[in-house]
Amino acid sequence: MQKIPKNLKSAPFIFLLIIALILLAGVIIVIGGLFRNPPTTLQPSNFLAAGGAVGSTQAVANIQLSAENYPSASFNALSSTQYTSSSLSCRDKAYKDNSAYETRLTKKGSCIANQVRAWLLGQKAGAAQTSITLIQTNIDSSREMIDKLNNSRNSFAFMIYPGGENTAPVYDAVLSPKILCLKDSADSSAVIPEIPIGPLTANPVNTFAATTNSQERELLEVKKKAQELADARAKKEKSMFQTGQDAKSLIDSLAGRFLAIDLAMAWWNHKTVLGRGIAVAVSANKTGFRECNPGFFVKHLAFTSGVKPSDKWFTTEVGVDNLLVTDCMPYEYLLRDAISGINKYIGKLETLKSGHVTALDSFNKQIKALRDNNYYCDAPVEEK
């Protein structure tokens, strides 16, 4: 048996020899792969973005028209193996005038874009109409609550619920589709010569929501502070007067933005906010109409806060959730202040409603213009 030279047994030589063999094998595999399977060049812009970010995602626009010529739309994102090329490159025969064909495709893309636009306007119009209905319900309930408060003699109570706010849920849509040829690298037979494709964009739609997460969190924070005040009062860390002032500040922080109605009204017309409210109750002891005297300092401070000289002071209980305060208070002022807060809320709702009414009128006019012109879909036919 032939002996291996000593220098070939050295560790460095063996290491270099192994690396050389690996590199050589890699080159052979790559070259063989190139000749057997030539790579297909795909357009990166047509792939789903990492994380599915809207705006970089390409999607197919699917449009269907109702018997009344109203469009419905859906959008399917391209898969990781799908890619596009020009429709002209996918035609199976030549035409005398390719520019006429391209003109028709441009017109077809514009037609579909107008149909998608009409669909999105329809979503906005529907949201505006729903918002108007919800807002009007809150207005009607608030006015009914004011009528009840105006008829109260020595006590009143209501729940404070989320008052609702305009939100902007997002509708994804392909607003600028182009007519392209869709292919699939995983299936060479899956070719669609003409199909509307474009970037999927996020479109906020202004909508009034009966409750929002931020409002619910705010109410929970008020409940927490009311409990802290109750605990502090139980430990005699706060005076009754200061506790009453702090309790009123909690309610004032919600005035004009939250829905104040009684439980029965909430049960019948506002089920979406049931269980999300704070109870407020005020009761004055007017037995014999004997007034109490809060003292000069308290009266002077109250006058600077809107209490009238003619307001009567009675021993009054004020409850805010689990907090109960009993002190000499001007009942008529507390009642008047509650009504003022509800009126302020109604004013806010009227402003929101006006905005949705104006928007709804605009949406409907735009939809009508598109329908009356058949979405501008009269396309020229290319010469054959």
HELIX and SHEET records of a PDB file:
HELIX    1   1 LYS A    6  LYS A    9  5                                   4    
HELIX    2   2 ALA A   11  ARG A   36  1                                  26    
HELIX    3   3 PRO A   44  ASN A   46  5                                   3    
HELIX    4   4 SER A   87  CYS A   90  5                                   4    
HELIX    5   5 ASN A   98  ASN A  150  1                                  53    
HELIX    6   6 ASN A  213  ALA A  234  1                                  22    
HELIX    7   7 MET A  240  ASP A  252  1                                  13    
HELIX    8   8 LEU A  263  ASN A  269  1                                   7    
HELIX    9   9 LYS A  271  VAL A  273  5                                   3    
HELIX   10  10 THR A  287  PHE A  289  5                                   3    
HELIX   11  11 PHE A  296  PHE A  303  1                                   8    
HELIX   12  12 TYR A  331  ASP A  372  1                                  42    
HELIX   13  13 ASN A  374  TYR A  376  5                                   3    
SHEET    1   A 4 PRO A  71  ALA A  77  0                                        
SHEET    2   A 4 GLN A  58  LEU A  65 -1                                        
SHEET    3   A 4 ILE A 192  PRO A 204 -1                                        
SHEET    4   A 4 VAL A 170  VAL A 174 -1                                        
SHEET    1   B 5 PRO A  71  ALA A  77  0                                        
SHEET    2   B 5 GLN A  58  LEU A  65 -1                                        
SHEET    3   B 5 ILE A 192  PRO A 204 -1                                        
SHEET    4   B 5 LYS A 178  ASP A 184 -1                                        
SHEET    5   B 5 GLN A  82  SER A  86 -1                                        
SHEET    1   C 5 LEU A 259  ILE A 261  0                                        
SHEET    2   C 5 SER A 155  TYR A 161 -1                                        
SHEET    3   C 5 ILE A 278  ASN A 285 -1                                        
SHEET    4   C 5 TRP A 313  VAL A 320 -1                                        
SHEET    5   C 5 LEU A 323  PRO A 330 -1                                        
SHEET    1   D 2 GLU A 165  THR A 167  0                                        
SHEET    2   D 2 THR A 207  ALA A 209 -1                                        
END                                                                             
